[in-house]
Structures are given as structure tokens and as C-alpha cells.
Amino acid sequence: PGQVFTVHQQVVSYSGPLPTPETLAGFEQAFKGCAERIVSMAERQAKHRQECERMMLEAPIQDAKSA
């Protein structure tokens, strides 16, 4: 008789700058210090994005002042 195989697949996704706490803990367990590096990276990216947004909002004001 033929063989029957069962395959189980789990797909996990998230959205946002940080993974779930469980995933972050898994990274930390696999590589000490990794969680802090991931959080720091997210913080730097957020700061950069906010600075870019601020510059985009201020540009028309500066243009109007120099016109």
C-alpha cells in the first residue's frame, strides 16, 4: 500500500517595526544581545523617519519665507 504523509505548516506574520515579544525572545535565546539590537534598530529607524517627515513638513514653510 502507498504511504501517507501529513505535513503541518505554520505561518506567522506581523506588521510593525518590532516582532512579537515571543519572537523577540526567540531571537535573544538564539543570539545573546540580538533583541536589544533589533529594538535599537527600530528606534533608529523611527527617529530617522520622523526627522524626514519633519523636514518634508518644514520645507514649504522655508520656501515661503525665502520667496
C-alpha positions in Angstrom: 0.0 0.0 0.0 1.0 3.6 -0.6 2.5 5.8 2.2 0.5 8.7 3.6 2.4 11.8 4.7 0.9 14.6 6.8 2.5 18.0 6.6 1.8 20.7 9.1 2.8 24.2 8.3 2.6 27.2 10.5 2.8 30.7 9.0 3.4 33.6 11.3 3.4 37.2 10.3 3.4 40.6 12.0 3.5 44.1 10.9 5.3 46.9 12.5 8.9 47.8 13.5 9.2 45.0 16.1 8.4 41.3 16.1 6.1 39.9 18.7 7.6 39.5 22.2 7.7 35.8 21.8 9.7 36.1 18.5 12.0 38.7 20.0 12.7 36.3 23.0 13.4 33.6 20.5 16.0 35.8 18.7 17.5 36.6 22.1 17.7 33.0 23.0 19.4 32.1 19.7 21.8 35.0 19.8 22.6 36.9 23.1 22.1 40.6 22.6 20.0 40.3 19.5 16.8 41.6 21.0 18.5 44.8 22.1 20.0 45.2 18.6 16.6 44.7 17.0 14.9 47.3 19.3 17.7 49.8 18.8 17.4 49.4 15.0 13.7 50.0 15.2 14.3 53.1 17.4 16.9 54.5 15.0 14.6 53.9 12.0 11.7 55.6 13.7 13.9 58.6 14.6 15.1 58.8 11.0 11.6 58.6 9.6 10.3 61.3 12.0 13.2 63.6 11.0 12.4 63.1 7.3 8.8 63.8 7.9 9.6 66.9 9.9 11.9 68.1 7.0 9.2 67.5 4.5 6.6 69.5 6.5 9.0 72.4 7.1 10.3 72.7 3.5 7.2 74.5 2.2 7.4 76.9 5.1 11.1 77.7 4.4 10.3 78.1 0.7 7.5 80.6 1.5 9.8 82.6 3.8 12.5 82.9 1.2 10.1 83.9 -1.6 
